[in-house]
């Protein structure tokens, strides 16, 4: 199990002085990347080997959002490798040792030279120690988009992908989609669950059209291309 200590800073919180789902996802993302760097599977190794784990989905559950100046411990561990997929858990522990957030994530191993999924070798997963999976109800990797009867808005103006959106793979950073989605959902509600289904990577200059769906307490934000094909689906409840 890999641990990362964090103190919640002012630049990370919303106006209620708490993290939101986007920052929770960023904490988890930072934690797994730090672990990869620690075991020699980081950015330099990705460039050398032309292989990488691409995030396919998030399932995040929050009991309580960390607050400004609070010290927390973020933890992560893989719990299964199966074919081209890797399955990884996360949690956040407060200073009293209580779990306040947990997550499951599914990753796809990619051959970057061919830009297609590939089954990892023993060398590719060396250093990632499997541990028991969290006791939680696991959701499917894919999100079923709600029907047109639940569509409540088509945003005419698209989001144009800027340089600041990109990560070292020259794709929109996984956390950036969530941050943009939280703004379009436009609510102060402290959602308890979020799922994210990453389908297609957006790159510099791409136009992402946000489409919002609502069914009772469940909200979905789809970032789609001009033809309506989703880049990412974000679901909160």
Kinemage of the C-alpha trace (Angstrom):
@kinemage 1
@onewidth
@group {chain A} dominant
@subgroup {mainchain}
@vectorlist {calphas} color= white
{ca unk a 1} P 0.000 0.000 0.000
{ca unk a 2} L 1.337 3.414 -0.937
{ca unk a 3} L 0.588 6.479 1.240
{ca unk a 4} L 0.712 10.188 0.479
{ca unk a 5} L 0.290 12.825 3.205
{ca unk a 6} L -1.566 15.990 2.236
{ca unk a 7} L -2.648 19.229 3.896
{ca unk a 8} L -5.663 20.829 2.226
{ca unk a 9} L -4.625 24.229 0.870
{ca unk a 10} L -6.673 27.316 0.076
{ca unk a 11} L -6.178 26.974 -3.677
{ca unk a 12} L -7.738 23.485 -3.565
{ca unk a 13} L -11.009 24.323 -1.802
{ca unk a 14} L -14.251 25.798 -3.050
{ca unk a 15} L -16.000 28.755 -1.455
{ca unk a 16} L -17.302 26.480 1.313
{ca unk a 17} L -13.634 25.825 2.259
{ca unk a 18} L -13.931 22.139 1.387
{ca unk a 19} L -12.600 19.992 -1.421
{ca unk a 20} L -15.012 18.925 -4.134
{ca unk a 21} L -15.152 15.751 -6.236
{ca unk a 22} L -12.684 17.161 -8.746
{ca unk a 23} L -10.024 17.707 -6.082
{ca unk a 24} L -10.689 14.293 -4.544
{ca unk a 25} L -9.982 12.773 -7.971
{ca unk a 26} L -6.820 14.895 -8.247
{ca unk a 27} L -5.596 13.642 -4.862
{ca unk a 28} L -6.092 10.051 -6.005
{ca unk a 29} L -4.399 10.716 -9.344
{ca unk a 30} L -1.387 12.326 -7.657
{ca unk a 31} L -1.104 9.393 -5.266
{ca unk a 32} L -0.942 6.709 -7.962
{ca unk a 33} L 1.517 8.736 -10.031
{ca unk a 34} L 3.783 9.160 -7.017
{ca unk a 35} L 3.690 5.432 -6.396
{ca unk a 36} L 4.605 4.757 -10.031
{ca unk a 37} L 7.550 7.140 -9.789
{ca unk a 38} L 8.687 5.481 -6.550
{ca unk a 39} L 8.887 2.000 -8.129
{ca unk a 40} L 10.461 3.159 -11.383
{ca unk a 41} L 7.289 3.068 -13.474
{ca unk a 42} L 6.856 6.830 -13.857
{ca unk a 43} L 6.971 9.329 -16.695
{ca unk a 44} L 10.518 8.559 -17.839
{ca unk a 45} L 9.813 4.832 -17.984
{ca unk a 46} L 6.635 5.514 -19.971
{ca unk a 47} L 8.632 7.423 -22.548
{ca unk a 48} L 11.343 4.751 -22.690
{ca unk a 49} L 9.059 1.729 -22.944
{ca unk a 50} L 6.297 3.413 -24.960
{ca unk a 51} L 3.738 1.773 -22.690
{ca unk a 52} L 1.386 3.265 -20.116
{ca unk a 53} L -1.653 2.598 -17.971
{ca unk a 54} L -4.542 4.760 -19.221
{ca unk a 55} L -7.381 5.483 -16.813
{ca unk a 56} L -10.670 4.032 -18.056
{ca unk a 57} L -13.048 4.715 -15.161
{ca unk a 58} L -13.503 6.119 -11.672
{ca unk a 59} L -15.949 5.080 -8.975
{ca unk a 60} L -15.568 7.419 -6.008
{ca unk a 61} L -17.587 7.428 -2.774
{ca unk a 62} L -17.275 10.240 -0.233
{ca unk a 63} L -18.399 10.119 3.402
{ca unk a 64} L -17.065 13.586 4.217
{ca unk a 65} L -15.134 16.180 2.241
{ca unk a 66} L -11.748 17.273 3.645
{ca unk a 67} L -11.682 20.895 4.815
{ca unk a 68} L -9.205 23.759 4.523
{ca unk a 69} L -5.998 23.105 6.531
{ca unk a 70} L -7.030 19.545 7.343
{ca unk a 71} L -4.278 16.917 7.209
{ca unk a 72} L -5.219 13.679 5.477
{ca unk a 73} L -3.547 10.509 4.240
{ca unk a 74} L -4.272 9.340 0.694
{ca unk a 75} L -3.637 5.645 0.013
{ca unk a 76} L -3.683 3.411 -3.058
{ca unk a 77} L -3.063 -0.209 -4.010
{ca unk a 78} L -3.791 -2.485 -6.985
{ca unk a 79} L -6.091 -5.410 -6.270
{ca unk a 80} L -6.252 -7.246 -9.604
{ca unk a 81} L -4.658 -7.528 -13.029
{ca unk a 82} L -6.784 -9.246 -15.674
{ca unk a 83} L -5.885 -9.363 -19.351
{ca unk a 84} L -5.254 -5.747 -20.436
{ca unk a 85} L -6.940 -4.279 -17.327
{ca unk a 86} L -5.609 -3.178 -13.962
{ca unk a 87} L -7.919 -2.596 -10.981
{ca unk a 88} L -6.867 -0.196 -8.243
{ca unk a 89} L -8.407 1.010 -4.969
{ca unk a 90} L -7.900 4.295 -3.126
{ca unk a 91} L -8.987 5.804 0.155
{ca unk a 92} L -8.538 8.953 2.220
{ca unk a 93} L -7.999 8.687 5.976
{ca unk a 94} L -8.464 11.639 8.336
{ca unk a 95} L -6.253 12.469 11.331
{ca unk a 96} L -8.416 10.250 13.573
{ca unk a 97} L -7.894 7.229 11.323
{ca unk a 98} L -11.395 7.292 9.844
{ca unk a 99} L -11.966 6.555 6.168
{ca unk a 100} L -13.723 9.577 4.646
{ca unk a 101} L -13.483 8.659 0.947
{ca unk a 102} L -12.829 5.526 -1.076
{ca unk a 103} L -12.592 4.644 -4.736
{ca unk a 104} L -12.128 1.992 -7.339
{ca unk a 105} L -10.499 2.636 -10.691
{ca unk a 106} L -10.009 0.598 -13.847
{ca unk a 107} L -6.984 1.105 -16.088
{ca unk a 108} L -6.126 -0.149 -19.579
{ca unk a 109} L -2.539 -1.020 -20.467
{ca unk a 110} L -1.584 0.706 -23.721
{ca unk a 111} L 1.077 0.120 -26.351
{ca unk a 112} L 1.797 3.766 -27.178
{ca unk a 113} L 3.704 3.002 -30.375
{ca unk a 114} L 0.627 1.269 -31.814
{ca unk a 115} L -1.889 3.248 -29.704
{ca unk a 116} L -3.869 0.158 -28.840
{ca unk a 117} L -4.508 -1.930 -25.710
{ca unk a 118} L -1.994 -4.644 -24.867
{ca unk a 119} L -1.633 -7.295 -22.169
{ca unk a 120} L 1.080 -6.233 -19.678
{ca unk a 121} L 4.093 -8.488 -19.110
{ca unk a 122} L 5.413 -9.517 -15.712
{ca unk a 123} L 8.027 -6.785 -16.067
{ca unk a 124} L 5.316 -4.176 -16.712
{ca unk a 125} L 3.561 -4.959 -13.408
{ca unk a 126} L 6.700 -5.581 -11.366
{ca unk a 127} L 6.625 -3.487 -8.193
{ca unk a 128} L 2.837 -3.237 -8.007
{ca unk a 129} L 1.921 -5.462 -5.073
{ca unk a 130} L -1.638 -6.806 -5.090
{ca unk a 131} L -3.666 -6.330 -1.891
{ca unk a 132} L -7.267 -7.214 -0.971
{ca unk a 133} L -9.976 -5.142 -2.638
{ca unk a 134} L -12.082 -2.709 -0.650
{ca unk a 135} L -15.448 -3.940 0.585
{ca unk a 136} L -17.699 -1.843 -1.637
{ca unk a 137} L -20.376 -2.399 -4.261
{ca unk a 138} L -18.477 -2.269 -7.540
{ca unk a 139} L -20.114 -0.521 -10.477
{ca unk a 140} L -19.602 -1.423 -14.157
{ca unk a 141} L -16.791 0.261 -16.074
{ca unk a 142} L -19.179 1.819 -18.590
{ca unk a 143} L -21.902 4.367 -17.750
{ca unk a 144} L -25.254 4.139 -19.522
{ca unk a 145} L -26.101 7.648 -20.685
{ca unk a 146} L -29.635 8.692 -19.778
{ca unk a 147} L -32.224 9.054 -22.542
{ca unk a 148} L -33.214 12.242 -24.351
{ca unk a 149} L -36.184 12.637 -22.009
{ca unk a 150} L -33.673 13.395 -19.226
{ca unk a 151} L -31.634 15.873 -21.252
{ca unk a 152} L -31.978 19.315 -19.711
{ca unk a 153} L -29.444 21.327 -21.690
{ca unk a 154} L -27.362 21.440 -24.829
{ca unk a 155} L -24.601 23.976 -24.373
{ca unk a 156} L -24.134 25.683 -27.722
{ca unk a 157} L -20.649 27.046 -27.039
{ca unk a 158} L -18.101 24.230 -26.813
{ca unk a 159} L -15.094 24.059 -24.536
{ca unk a 160} L -11.968 24.443 -26.651
{ca unk a 161} L -9.038 22.415 -25.305
{ca unk a 162} L -6.215 24.759 -24.245
{ca unk a 163} L -2.564 24.061 -23.422
{ca unk a 164} L -3.352 24.268 -19.700
{ca unk a 165} L -5.737 21.289 -20.049
{ca unk a 166} L -3.000 18.914 -21.247
{ca unk a 167} L -0.846 16.411 -19.377
{ca unk a 168} L 2.476 14.864 -20.411
{ca unk a 169} L 0.650 12.545 -22.834
{ca unk a 170} L -0.673 15.624 -24.695
{ca unk a 171} L -4.220 14.609 -23.784
{ca unk a 172} L -6.666 16.464 -21.556
{ca unk a 173} L -5.736 15.593 -17.969
{ca unk a 174} L -8.173 13.105 -16.432
{ca unk a 175} L -8.915 15.418 -13.525
{ca unk a 176} L -9.613 18.375 -15.816
{ca unk a 177} L -12.731 16.722 -17.225
{ca unk a 178} L -14.107 16.342 -13.703
{ca unk a 179} L -13.272 19.942 -12.806
{ca unk a 180} L -15.074 21.218 -15.915
{ca unk a 181} L -18.028 18.918 -15.229
{ca unk a 182} L -18.455 20.242 -11.682
{ca unk a 183} L -18.755 23.773 -13.077
{ca unk a 184} L -21.384 22.779 -15.634
{ca unk a 185} L -23.442 20.823 -13.113
{ca unk a 186} L -23.565 24.118 -11.167
{ca unk a 187} L -24.550 23.123 -7.669
{ca unk a 188} L -23.205 23.404 -4.133
{ca unk a 189} L -24.509 19.930 -3.319
{ca unk a 190} L -21.924 17.670 -1.707
{ca unk a 191} L -22.336 14.613 -3.891
{ca unk a 192} L -21.612 11.295 -2.211
{ca unk a 193} L -20.818 9.262 -5.306
{ca unk a 194} L -19.202 9.905 -8.660
{ca unk a 195} L -18.456 7.695 -11.640
{ca unk a 196} L -16.385 8.712 -14.656
{ca unk a 197} L -16.254 6.810 -17.943
{ca unk a 198} L -13.294 7.870 -20.125
{ca unk a 199} L -14.002 6.944 -23.752
{ca unk a 200} L -11.884 9.100 -26.055
{ca unk a 201} L -8.930 11.383 -25.340
{ca unk a 202} L -9.351 15.038 -26.258
{ca unk a 203} L -6.279 16.898 -27.502
{ca unk a 204} L -5.214 20.482 -28.128
{ca unk a 205} L -7.766 22.443 -30.119
{ca unk a 206} L -10.525 19.830 -29.852
{ca unk a 207} L -14.011 21.147 -29.111
{ca unk a 208} L -15.936 19.433 -26.332
{ca unk a 209} L -19.687 20.003 -26.255
{ca unk a 210} L -21.155 19.669 -22.724
{ca unk a 211} L -24.571 17.990 -22.497
{ca unk a 212} L -26.345 17.713 -19.149
{ca unk a 213} L -28.834 15.049 -18.090
{ca unk a 214} L -30.836 14.846 -14.869
{ca unk a 215} L -32.993 12.080 -13.400
{ca unk a 216} L -34.130 12.766 -9.848
{ca unk a 217} L -30.936 13.096 -7.768
{ca unk a 218} L -28.673 11.665 -10.452
{ca unk a 219} L -26.884 14.099 -12.783
{ca unk a 220} L -24.752 13.308 -15.823
{ca unk a 221} L -22.455 15.595 -17.773
{ca unk a 222} L -21.298 14.309 -21.153
{ca unk a 223} L -18.459 15.978 -23.035
{ca unk a 224} L -19.051 15.067 -26.682
{ca unk a 225} L -17.529 15.908 -30.038
{ca unk a 226} L -19.477 17.709 -32.768
{ca unk a 227} L -21.002 14.416 -33.932
{ca unk a 228} L -22.185 13.602 -30.417
{ca unk a 229} L -19.574 10.930 -29.655
{ca unk a 230} L -18.576 11.138 -25.989
{ca unk a 231} L -15.077 11.956 -24.845
{ca unk a 232} L -16.038 11.456 -21.202
{ca unk a 233} L -19.184 10.770 -19.157
{ca unk a 234} L -19.332 12.071 -15.569
{ca unk a 235} L -22.135 10.906 -13.265
{ca unk a 236} L -22.825 12.162 -9.742
{ca unk a 237} L -25.493 11.403 -7.177
